[in-house]
Amino acid sequence: MAIGSKPTTLRVEIVSAEEAIFSGEATLLSATAEMGEVGIAPGHAPFLSPLRAGEVRVSTGDGEDDLDIFVSGGILEVQPYVVTILADTAMRAGDIDEAAATKARDEAAAALLGSKGANDGEVDYAAVQQSLAEASAQLQLIKKMRLTTGG
């Protein structure tokens, strides 16, 4: 890199409570932040935001396919040439268990429907809605992957 020139990549670190999911260089990263979908390129203005359950897409620019990662939520920290995601739960799209995600989505939807009008206070609406959002986001990512790979 010449003196005075700016980096053309971002350093990206994506970690969950269980493991490091990705550590490397990227040309672009997109994620579902609290404020909506964000795209981050080298030189981006610094900010910090909560993440919603959804896809994080990492474009490495090396001619290979983009890396798709599911996060259940967490924190996104952006510095001009460094992006850090601290996720509650994170997994590569190919590691998502479709049957488990479908079951979780169906159970959460049934819990919400079954609790309508009940005053017994046994349903934790926030937890059920979070579970529904996570499972739905996983299934959306699986569907997207199928459309882009033709499988």
LUMZA-159443 format. One record per atom (N, C-alpha, C, O): residue number from 1; atom name; x, y, z. Coordinates in nm, 3 decimals, decimal comma, padded with zeros to 5 digits. Example, Ala and Ser with C-alpha at 12.3 -4.5 7.8 and 13.67 -1.06 7.14 Angstrom:
% LUMZA-159443
   seq   atom      east     north        up
     1      N    01,319   -00,569    00,780
     1     CA    01,230   -00,450    00,780
     1      C    01,320   -00,330    00,780
     1      O    01,424   -00,332    00,846
     2      N    01,285   -00,225    00,708
     2     CA    01,367   -00,106    00,714
     2      C    01,290    00,003    00,787
     2      O    01,341    00,114    00,804
% end
This chain:
% LUMZA-159443
   seq   atom      east     north        up
     1      N    00,085   -00,117    00,000
     1     CA    00,000    00,000    00,000
     1      C    00,090    00,124    00,000
     1      O    00,185    00,132    00,077
     2      N    00,059    00,217   -00,085
     2     CA    00,137    00,339   -00,096
     2      C    00,112    00,430    00,024
     2      O    00,007    00,423    00,088
     3      N    00,210    00,514    00,051
     3     CA    00,194    00,608    00,162
     3      C    00,078    00,700    00,133
     3      O    00,067    00,756    00,023
     4      N   -00,009    00,716    00,230
     4     CA   -00,125    00,803    00,214
     4      C   -00,246    00,736    00,153
     4      O   -00,355    00,792    00,156
     5      N   -00,229    00,616    00,096
     5     CA   -00,346    00,548    00,041
     5      C   -00,423    00,479    00,153
     5      O   -00,366    00,446    00,257
     6      N   -00,549    00,459    00,132
     6     CA   -00,635    00,401    00,233
     6      C   -00,657    00,252    00,205
     6      O   -00,657    00,210    00,089
     7      N   -00,675    00,173    00,312
     7     CA   -00,701    00,030    00,292
     7      C   -00,828    00,008    00,209
     7      O   -00,922    00,087    00,216
     8      N   -00,828   -00,099    00,133
     8     CA   -00,945   -00,131    00,051
     8      C   -01,027   -00,244    00,112
     8      O   -01,124   -00,291    00,052
     9      N   -00,988   -00,286    00,233
     9     CA   -01,062   -00,392    00,301
     9      C   -01,089   -00,354    00,446
     9      O   -01,029   -00,261    00,501
    10      N   -01,180   -00,427    00,504
    10     CA   -01,215   -00,415    00,646
    10      C   -01,160   -00,536    00,719
    10      O   -01,154   -00,645    00,662
    11      N   -01,121   -00,519    00,841
    11     CA   -01,092   -00,633    00,928
    11      C   -01,224   -00,668    00,995
    11      O   -01,283   -00,583    01,062
    12      N   -01,270   -00,791    00,979
    12     CA   -01,400   -00,833    01,034
    12      C   -01,379   -00,943    01,136
    12      O   -01,310   -01,042    01,110
    13      N   -01,440   -00,925    01,252
    13     CA   -01,439   -01,026    01,358
    13      C   -01,584   -01,053    01,396
    13      O   -01,656   -00,962    01,437
    14      N   -01,626   -01,179    01,383
    14     CA   -01,762   -01,217    01,423
    14      C   -01,748   -01,330    01,525
    14      O   -01,698   -01,438    01,493
    15      N   -01,793   -01,304    01,647
    15     CA   -01,783   -01,403    01,753
    15      C   -01,918   -01,417    01,823
    15      O   -01,996   -01,322    01,834
    16      N   -01,942   -01,538    01,871
    16     CA   -02,061   -01,563    01,953
    16      C   -02,013   -01,604    02,092
    16      O   -01,893   -01,611    02,117
    17      N   -02,106   -01,629    02,180
    17     CA   -02,071   -01,674    02,314
    17      C   -02,000   -01,809    02,309
    17      O   -01,921   -01,841    02,398
    18      N   -02,028   -01,888    02,205
    18     CA   -01,971   -02,023    02,194
    18      C   -01,837   -02,029    02,122
    18      O   -01,749   -02,105    02,161
    19      N   -01,820   -01,947    02,015
    19     CA   -01,701   -01,962    01,933
    19      C   -01,680   -01,842    01,841
    19      O   -01,770   -01,759    01,822
    20      N   -01,560   -01,834    01,784
    20     CA   -01,531   -01,736    01,680
    20      C   -01,586   -01,793    01,549
    20      O   -01,554   -01,906    01,513
    21      N   -01,666   -01,716    01,479
    21     CA   -01,731   -01,761    01,356
    21      C   -01,650   -01,720    01,233
    21      O   -01,635   -01,797    01,139
    22      N   -01,599   -01,597    01,234
    22     CA   -01,521   -01,549    01,119
    22      C   -01,422   -01,444    01,167
    22      O   -01,453   -01,360    01,252
    23      N   -01,303   -01,451    01,112
    23     CA   -01,200   -01,351    01,137
    23      C   -01,123   -01,337    01,007
    23      O   -01,057   -01,432    00,963
    24      N   -01,130   -01,219    00,947
    24     CA   -01,060   -01,202    00,821
    24      C   -01,087   -01,069    00,757
    24      O   -01,148   -00,980    00,817
    25      N   -01,042   -01,056    00,634
    25     CA   -01,059   -00,932    00,557
    25      C   -01,185   -00,941    00,471
    25      O   -01,222   -01,048    00,423
    26      N   -01,249   -00,826    00,452
    26     CA   -01,369   -00,819    00,369
    26      C   -01,372   -00,685    00,296
    26      O   -01,315   -00,586    00,342
    27      N   -01,440   -00,684    00,183
    27     CA   -01,457   -00,560    00,108
    27      C   -01,589   -00,493    00,142
    27      O   -01,605   -00,372    00,122
    28      N   -01,684   -00,571    00,195
    28     CA   -01,816   -00,518    00,230
    28      C   -01,881   -00,611    00,331
    28      O   -01,861   -00,733    00,326
    29      N   -01,958   -00,554    00,422
    29     CA   -02,034   -00,632    00,519
    29      C   -02,173   -00,571    00,527
    29      O   -02,187   -00,449    00,532
    30      N   -02,274   -00,655    00,529
    30     CA   -02,410   -00,605    00,550
    30      C   -02,472   -00,683    00,665
    30      O   -02,444   -00,801    00,684
    31      N   -02,557   -00,615    00,741
    31     CA   -02,619   -00,676    00,858
    31      C   -02,752   -00,607    00,886
    31      O   -02,780   -00,499    00,835
    32      N   -02,835   -00,674    00,968
    32     CA   -02,963   -00,617    01,007
    32      C   -02,946   -00,554    01,145
    32      O   -02,955   -00,622    01,247
    33      N   -02,921   -00,426    01,145
    33     CA   -02,904   -00,351    01,270
    33      C   -03,042   -00,309    01,323
    33      O   -03,143   -00,322    01,254
    34      N   -03,043   -00,258    01,442
    34     CA   -03,168   -00,211    01,504
    34      C   -03,237   -00,107    01,416
    34      O   -03,360   -00,105    01,407
    35      N   -03,158   -00,022    01,350
    35     CA   -03,214    00,085    01,268
    35      C   -03,253    00,039    01,128
    35      O   -03,313    00,115    01,052
    36      N   -03,219   -00,085    01,094
    36     CA   -03,249   -00,139    00,962
    36      C   -03,125   -00,198    00,900
    36      O   -03,022   -00,214    00,966
    37      N   -03,135   -00,232    00,772
    37     CA   -03,024   -00,294    00,701
    37      C   -02,911   -00,193    00,683
    37      O   -02,935   -00,079    00,642
    38      N   -02,788   -00,235    00,714
    38     CA   -02,672   -00,147    00,697
    38      C   -02,568   -00,217    00,610
    38      O   -02,550   -00,338    00,617
    39      N   -02,500   -00,138    00,529
    39     CA   -02,389   -00,185    00,450
    39      C   -02,264   -00,109    00,492
    39      O   -02,267    00,013    00,503
    40      N   -02,156   -00,181    00,515
    40     CA   -02,035   -00,120    00,567
    40      C   -01,919   -00,150    00,474
    40      O   -01,888   -00,266    00,447
    41      N   -01,856   -00,045    00,425
    41     CA   -01,740   -00,057    00,337
    41      C   -01,620    00,006    00,408
    41      O   -01,637    00,077    00,507
    42      N   -01,500   -00,019    00,359
    42     CA   -01,382    00,043    00,420
    42      C   -01,397    00,195    00,428
    42      O   -01,443    00,259    00,334
    43      N   -01,358    00,251    00,542
    43     CA   -01,367    00,395    00,562
    43      C   -01,500    00,441    00,619
    43      O   -01,522    00,561    00,632
    44      N   -01,588    00,350    00,654
    44     CA   -01,721    00,385    00,707
    44      C   -01,708    00,465    00,836
    44      O   -01,614    00,446    00,913
    45      N   -01,801    00,553    00,859
    45     CA   -01,804    00,631    00,983
    45      C   -01,828    00,538    01,102
    45      O   -01,905    00,442    01,090
    46      N   -01,764    00,563    01,213
    46     CA   -01,782    00,478    01,331
    46      C   -01,924    00,486    01,387
    46      O   -01,986    00,592    01,388
    47      N   -01,975    00,372    01,432
    47     CA   -02,101    00,368    01,505
    47      C   -02,113    00,237    01,580
    47      O   -02,038    00,142    01,556
    48      N   -02,209    00,232    01,671
    48     CA   -02,236    00,115    01,752
    48      C   -02,386    00,094    01,749
    48      O   -02,462    00,189    01,767
    49      N   -02,431   -00,030    01,725
    49     CA   -02,574   -00,056    01,714
    49      C   -02,607   -00,197    01,761
    49      O   -02,529   -00,290    01,740
    50      N   -02,723   -00,212    01,823
    50     CA   -02,772   -00,349    01,848
    50      C   -02,806   -00,414    01,715
    50      O   -02,843   -00,346    01,619
    51      N   -02,794   -00,546    01,710
    51     CA   -02,831   -00,622    01,590
    51      C   -02,963   -00,694    01,615
    51      O   -02,992   -00,736    01,727
    52      N   -03,041   -00,707    01,510
    52     CA   -03,162   -00,790    01,514
    52      C   -03,126   -00,929    01,462
    52      O   -03,023   -00,948    01,397
    53      N   -03,212   -01,024    01,490
    53     CA   -03,192   -01,159    01,436
    53      C   -03,198   -01,150    01,284
    53      O   -03,290   -01,091    01,227
    54      N   -03,099   -01,208    01,219
    54     CA   -03,098   -01,206    01,073
    54      C   -02,962   -01,241    01,016
    54      O   -02,876   -01,297    01,085
    55      N   -02,946   -01,207    00,891
    55     CA   -02,826   -01,242    00,814
    55      C   -02,718   -01,136    00,827
    55      O   -02,746   -01,016    00,826
    56      N   -02,596   -01,182    00,838
    56     CA   -02,478   -01,098    00,819
    56      C   -02,410   -01,153    00,696
    56      O   -02,379   -01,272    00,689
    57      N   -02,386   -01,068    00,599
    57     CA   -02,322   -01,111    00,474
    57      C   -02,185   -01,045    00,466
    57      O   -02,171   -00,923    00,477
    58      N   -02,084   -01,129    00,447
    58     CA   -01,947   -01,082    00,439
    58      C   -01,897   -01,107    00,296
    58      O   -01,890   -01,221    00,251
    59      N   -01,862   -00,999    00,226
    59     CA   -01,805   -01,010    00,092
    59      C   -01,654   -00,999    00,106
    59      O   -01,602   -00,895    00,147
    60      N   -01,584   -01,107    00,071
    60     CA   -01,440   -01,109    00,088
    60      C   -01,366   -01,052   -00,032
    60      O   -01,249   -01,016   -00,021
    61      N   -01,432   -01,043   -00,146
    61     CA   -01,370   -00,984   -00,263
    61      C   -01,261   -01,067   -00,326
    61      O   -01,186   -01,019   -00,411
    62      N   -01,251   -01,194   -00,286
    62     CA   -01,146   -01,280   -00,341
    62      C   -01,197   -01,369   -00,454
    62      O   -01,131   -01,465   -00,493
    63      N   -01,314   -01,335   -00,506
    63     CA   -01,371   -01,412   -00,615
    63      C   -01,454   -01,529   -00,569
    63      O   -01,521   -01,593   -00,650
    64      N   -01,451   -01,558   -00,440
    64     CA   -01,534   -01,666   -00,387
    64      C   -01,670   -01,611   -00,346
    64      O   -01,690   -01,490   -00,340
    65      N   -01,761   -01,703   -00,317
    65     CA   -01,895   -01,662   -00,276
    65      C   -01,890   -01,584   -00,147
    65      O   -01,798   -01,600   -00,066
    66      N   -01,990   -01,499   -00,127
    66     CA   -02,003   -01,427   -00,002
    66      C   -02,029   -01,526    00,110
    66      O   -02,083   -01,634    00,088
    67      N   -01,991   -01,488    00,229
    67     CA   -02,013   -01,570    00,347
    67      C   -02,140   -01,523    00,415
    67      O   -02,152   -01,406    00,451
    68      N   -02,237   -01,613    00,432
    68     CA   -02,363   -01,580    00,497
    68      C   -02,364   -01,641    00,636
    68      O   -02,340   -01,760    00,654
    69      N   -02,392   -01,556    00,735
    69     CA   -02,392   -01,597    00,875
    69      C   -02,522   -01,552    00,939
    69      O   -02,567   -01,439    00,918
    70      N   -02,584   -01,641    01,017
    70     CA   -02,703   -01,606    01,093
    70      C   -02,660   -01,560    01,232
    70      O   -02,579   -01,626    01,297
    71      N   -02,714   -01,446    01,277
    71     CA   -02,696   -01,403    01,415
    71      C   -02,832   -01,384    01,479
    71      O   -02,926   -01,336    01,415
    72      N   -02,843   -01,423    01,605
    72     CA   -02,972   -01,411    01,675
    72      C   -02,990   -01,273    01,736
    72      O   -03,097   -01,241    01,787
    73      N   -02,889   -01,193    01,732
    73     CA   -02,888   -01,061    01,792
    73      C   -02,748   -01,036    01,843
    73      O   -02,661   -01,122    01,833
    74      N   -02,725   -00,918    01,897
    74     CA   -02,594   -00,887    01,950
    74      C   -02,561   -00,741    01,928
    74      O   -02,650   -00,656    01,922
    75      N   -02,432   -00,713    01,917
    75     CA   -02,384   -00,576    01,903
    75      C   -02,293   -00,567    01,781
    75      O   -02,209   -00,654    01,757
    76      N   -02,311   -00,460    01,704
    76     CA   -02,229   -00,430    01,588
    76      C   -02,147   -00,305    01,620
    76      O   -02,203   -00,200    01,651
    77      N   -02,015   -00,319    01,613
    77     CA   -01,927   -00,203    01,633
    77      C   -01,853   -00,179    01,503
    77      O   -01,788   -00,269    01,449
    78      N   -01,862   -00,057    01,454
    78     CA   -01,798   -00,021    01,328
    78      C   -01,696    00,089    01,353
    78      O   -01,726    00,193    01,412
    79      N   -01,574    00,063    01,308
    79     CA   -01,467    00,163    01,302
    79      C   -01,431    00,174    01,154
    79      O   -01,470    00,086    01,077
    80      N   -01,360    00,277    01,111
    80     CA   -01,338    00,294    00,967
    80      C   -01,285    00,171    00,894
    80      O   -01,322    00,148    00,779
    81      N   -01,198    00,091    00,958
    81     CA   -01,143   -00,025    00,889
    81      C   -01,152   -00,153    00,972
    81      O   -01,084   -00,251    00,943
    82      N   -01,236   -00,151    01,074
    82     CA   -01,256   -00,268    01,160
    82      C   -01,404   -00,279    01,195
    82      O   -01,466   -00,182    01,238
    83      N   -01,460   -00,399    01,176
    83     CA   -01,599   -00,426    01,215
    83      C   -01,597   -00,545    01,310
    83      O   -01,539   -00,650    01,280
    84      N   -01,661   -00,528    01,424
    84     CA   -01,670   -00,635    01,522
    84      C   -01,817   -00,664    01,550
    84      O   -01,895   -00,573    01,576
    85      N   -01,853   -00,791    01,544
    85     CA   -01,988   -00,834    01,579
    85      C   -01,976   -00,930    01,696
    85      O   -01,911   -01,034    01,688
    86      N   -02,040   -00,892    01,806
    86     CA   -02,050   -00,978    01,923
    86      C   -02,193   -01,029    01,925
    86      O   -02,285   -00,957    01,963
    87      N   -02,211   -01,153    01,884
    87     CA   -02,344   -01,210    01,865
    87      C   -02,384   -01,297    01,984
    87      O   -02,300   -01,362    02,046
    88      N   -02,513   -01,295    02,015
    88     CA   -02,566   -01,385    02,117
    88      C   -02,544   -01,529    02,070
    88      O   -02,486   -01,612    02,141
    89      N   -02,592   -01,557    01,950
    89     CA   -02,572   -01,686    01,885
    89      C   -02,540   -01,656    01,739
    89      O   -02,599   -01,567    01,679
    90      N   -02,446   -01,730    01,682
    90     CA   -02,412   -01,711    01,542
    90      C   -02,375   -01,845    01,481
    90      O   -02,315   -01,931    01,547
    91      N   -02,412   -01,862    01,354
    91     CA   -02,374   -01,983    01,282
    91      C   -02,372   -01,955    01,133
    91      O   -02,446   -01,871    01,082
    92      N   -02,284   -02,027    01,065
    92     CA   -02,278   -02,014    00,919
    92      C   -02,409   -02,068    00,862
    92      O   -02,467   -02,162    00,916
    93      N   -02,455   -02,009    00,753
    93     CA   -02,584   -02,045    00,694
    93      C   -02,592   -02,195    00,666
    93      O   -02,698   -02,256    00,687
    94      N   -02,484   -02,255    00,621
    94     CA   -02,484   -02,398    00,590
    94      C   -02,500   -02,488    00,711
    94      O   -02,529   -02,606    00,696
    95      N   -02,481   -02,432    00,831
    95     CA   -02,491   -02,511    00,953
    95      C   -02,629   -02,503    01,019
    95      O   -02,652   -02,566    01,122
    96      N   -02,721   -02,426    00,960
    96     CA   -02,855   -02,412    01,018
    96      C   -02,933   -02,541    00,998
    96      O   -02,935   -02,596    00,888
    97      N   -02,995   -02,589    01,103
    97     CA   -03,078   -02,709    01,099
    97      C   -03,221   -02,665    01,063
    97      O   -03,293   -02,611    01,146
    98      N   -03,259   -02,691    00,938
    98     CA   -03,389   -02,644    00,890
    98      C   -03,505   -02,705    00,968
    98      O   -03,601   -02,636    01,001
    99      N   -03,497   -02,834    00,999
    99     CA   -03,605   -02,900    01,073
    99      C   -03,620   -02,839    01,212
    99      O   -03,732   -02,816    01,258
   100      N   -03,509   -02,813    01,279
   100     CA   -03,514   -02,753    01,414
   100      C   -03,568   -02,610    01,407
   100      O   -03,645   -02,569    01,494
   101      N   -03,529   -02,535    01,306
   101     CA   -03,578   -02,397    01,291
   101      C   -03,728   -02,396    01,262
   101      O   -03,801   -02,313    01,316
   102      N   -03,774   -02,488    01,177
   102     CA   -03,917   -02,498    01,146
   102      C   -03,995   -02,533    01,271
   102      O   -04,100   -02,475    01,298
   103      N   -03,945   -02,629    01,347
   103     CA   -04,012   -02,670    01,471
   103      C   -04,018   -02,555    01,570
   103      O   -04,122   -02,531    01,631
   104      N   -03,908   -02,483    01,587
   104     CA   -03,904   -02,369    01,681
   104      C   -04,001   -02,260    01,638
   104      O   -04,071   -02,202    01,721
   105      N   -04,005   -02,232    01,506
   105     CA   -04,099   -02,132    01,456
   105      C   -04,243   -02,173    01,483
   105      O   -04,323   -02,092    01,530
   106      N   -04,276   -02,298    01,452
   106     CA   -04,412   -02,347    01,471
   106      C   -04,453   -02,347    01,618
   106      O   -04,566   -02,312    01,651
   107      N   -04,361   -02,387    01,706
   107     CA   -04,390   -02,388    01,850
   107      C   -04,410   -02,247    01,903
   107      O   -04,500   -02,224    01,984
   108      N   -04,328   -02,154    01,858
   108     CA   -04,342   -02,015    01,904
   108      C   -04,473   -01,955    01,854
   108      O   -04,542   -01,886    01,929
   109      N   -04,507   -01,981    01,729
   109     CA   -04,634   -01,929    01,674
   109      C   -04,753   -01,989    01,749
   109      O   -04,849   -01,919    01,779
   110      N   -04,746   -02,119    01,778
   110     CA   -04,854   -02,184    01,852
   110      C   -04,866   -02,128    01,993
   110      O   -04,976   -02,110    02,044
   111      N   -04,752   -02,100    02,057
   111     CA   -04,755   -02,043    02,192
   111      C   -04,820   -01,905    02,191
   111      O   -04,896   -01,871    02,282
   112      N   -04,791   -01,825    02,089
   112     CA   -04,853   -01,693    02,080
   112      C   -05,002   -01,704    02,052
   112      O   -05,083   -01,633    02,113
   113      N   -05,040   -01,792    01,961
   113     CA   -05,181   -01,810    01,927
   113      C   -05,259   -01,870    02,044
   113      O   -05,372   -01,829    02,071
   114      N   -05,199   -01,965    02,113
   114     CA   -05,265   -02,032    02,224
   114      C   -05,282   -01,944    02,345
   114      O   -05,365   -01,972    02,431
   115      N   -05,205   -01,838    02,352
   115     CA   -05,211   -01,751    02,470
   115      C   -05,305   -01,633    02,451
   115      O   -05,328   -01,558    02,545
   116      N   -05,359   -01,616    02,333
   116     CA   -05,450   -01,504    02,308
   116      C   -05,572   -01,515    02,400
   116      O   -05,643   -01,615    02,401
   117      N   -05,593   -01,411    02,476
   117     CA   -05,710   -01,407    02,565
   117      C   -05,686   -01,474    02,699
   117      O   -05,771   -01,464    02,788
   118      N   -05,575   -01,543    02,717
   118     CA   -05,547   -01,608    02,845
   118      C   -05,486   -01,507    02,940
   118      O   -05,399   -01,429    02,901
   119      N   -05,530   -01,508    03,063
   119     CA   -05,478   -01,416    03,164
   119      C   -05,397   -01,489    03,269
   119      O   -05,380   -01,437    03,380
   120      N   -05,346   -01,607    03,238
   120     CA   -05,274   -01,682    03,340
   120      C   -05,129   -01,635    03,354
   120      O   -05,060   -01,677    03,447
   121      N   -05,081   -01,549    03,265
   121     CA   -04,948   -01,491    03,278
   121      C   -04,834   -01,590    03,258
   121      O   -04,720   -01,559    03,291
   122      N   -04,861   -01,708    03,204
   122     CA   -04,757   -01,810    03,189
   122      C   -04,671   -01,790    03,066
   122      O   -04,562   -01,847    03,057
   123      N   -04,716   -01,711    02,972
   123     CA   -04,640   -01,693    02,848
   123      C   -04,551   -01,570    02,859
   123      O   -04,599   -01,460    02,888
   124      N   -04,422   -01,589    02,835
   124     CA   -04,327   -01,479    02,830
   124      C   -04,326   -01,430    02,685
   124      O   -04,254   -01,482    02,601
   125      N   -04,409   -01,329    02,658
   125     CA   -04,427   -01,282    02,521
   125      C   -04,296   -01,241    02,456
   125      O   -04,273   -01,272    02,339
   126      N   -04,211   -01,171    02,529
   126     CA   -04,085   -01,125    02,471
   126      C   -03,998   -01,244    02,429
   126      O   -03,939   -01,243    02,321
   127      N   -03,989   -01,346    02,513
   127     CA   -03,907   -01,464    02,481
   127      C   -03,965   -01,540    02,362
   127      O   -03,892   -01,584    02,275
   128      N   -04,097   -01,555    02,360
   128     CA   -04,161   -01,628    02,250
   128      C   -04,145   -01,550    02,119
   128      O   -04,117   -01,609    02,015
   129      N   -04,163   -01,419    02,124
   129     CA   -04,148   -01,338    02,003
   129      C   -04,002   -01,340    01,954
   129      O   -03,978   -01,343    01,833
   130      N   -03,906   -01,340    02,047
   130     CA   -03,765   -01,349    02,008
   130      C   -03,737   -01,484    01,942
   130      O   -03,667   -01,491    01,841
   131      N   -03,791   -01,590    01,999
   131     CA   -03,773   -01,724    01,942
   131      C   -03,834   -01,731    01,802
   131      O   -03,775   -01,789    01,711
   132      N   -03,951   -01,673    01,786
   132     CA   -04,018   -01,670    01,656
   132      C   -03,935   -01,591    01,555
   132      O   -03,919   -01,634    01,441
   133      N   -03,882   -01,476    01,596
   133     CA   -03,800   -01,393    01,507
   133      C   -03,673   -01,466    01,465
   133      O   -03,634   -01,461    01,348
   134      N   -03,608   -01,534    01,560
   134     CA   -03,485   -01,606    01,529
   134      C   -03,510   -01,721    01,432
   134      O   -03,439   -01,736    01,333
   135      N   -03,612   -01,801    01,460
   135     CA   -03,642   -01,915    01,373
   135      C   -03,683   -01,868    01,234
   135      O   -03,642   -01,926    01,134
   136      N   -03,764   -01,764    01,228
   136     CA   -03,806   -01,710    01,098
   136      C   -03,687   -01,657    01,019
   136      O   -03,679   -01,678    00,898
   137      N   -03,595   -01,589    01,087
   137     CA   -03,477   -01,536    01,019
   137      C   -03,389   -01,650    00,967
   137      O   -03,333   -01,641    00,858
   138      N   -03,376   -01,757    01,044
   138     CA   -03,298   -01,873    00,998
   138      C   -03,361   -01,932    00,873
   138      O   -03,291   -01,963    00,777
   139      N   -03,492   -01,948    00,875
   139     CA   -03,561   -02,007    00,759
   139      C   -03,553   -01,917    00,637
   139      O   -03,540   -01,966    00,525
   140      N   -03,559   -01,785    00,657
   140     CA   -03,544   -01,692    00,545
   140      C   -03,406   -01,704    00,483
   140      O   -03,392   -01,699    00,361
   141      N   -03,303   -01,720    00,567
   141     CA   -03,168   -01,733    00,516
   141      C   -03,152   -01,864    00,438
   141      O   -03,087   -01,867    00,333
   142      N   -03,211   -01,973    00,488
   142     CA   -03,207   -02,100    00,416
   142      C   -03,276   -02,085    00,280
   142      O   -03,224   -02,131    00,178
   143      N   -03,391   -02,022    00,279
   143     CA   -03,465   -02,001    00,153
   143      C   -03,382   -01,918    00,055
   143      O   -03,377   -01,949   -00,064
   144      N   -03,319   -01,813    00,105
   144     CA   -03,236   -01,727    00,020
   144      C   -03,119   -01,806   -00,039
   144      O   -03,086   -01,792   -00,156
   145      N   -03,057   -01,888    00,046
   145     CA   -02,944   -01,969   -00,001
   145      C   -02,988   -02,064   -00,112
   145      O   -02,915   -02,084   -00,209
   146      N   -03,107   -02,122   -00,098
   146     CA   -03,156   -02,213   -00,201
   146      C   -03,179   -02,140   -00,332
   146      O   -03,150   -02,194   -00,439
   147      N   -03,232   -02,018   -00,324
   147     CA   -03,259   -01,942   -00,445
   147      C   -03,129   -01,903   -00,516
   147      O   -03,123   -01,904   -00,639
   148      N   -03,027   -01,868   -00,438
   148     CA   -02,902   -01,825   -00,501
   148      C   -02,816   -01,940   -00,551
   148      O   -02,735   -01,922   -00,641
   149      N   -02,835   -02,060   -00,492
   149     CA   -02,755   -02,174   -00,536
   149      C   -02,834   -02,266   -00,630
   149      O   -02,778   -02,358   -00,689
   150      N   -02,964   -02,238   -00,642
   150     CA   -03,047   -02,320   -00,731
   150      C   -03,081   -02,455   -00,673
   150      O   -03,127   -02,544   -00,745
   151      N   -03,059   -02,473   -00,541
   151     CA   -03,086   -02,601   -00,478
   151      C   -03,199   -02,592   -00,391
   151      O   -03,237   -02,691   -00,328
% end
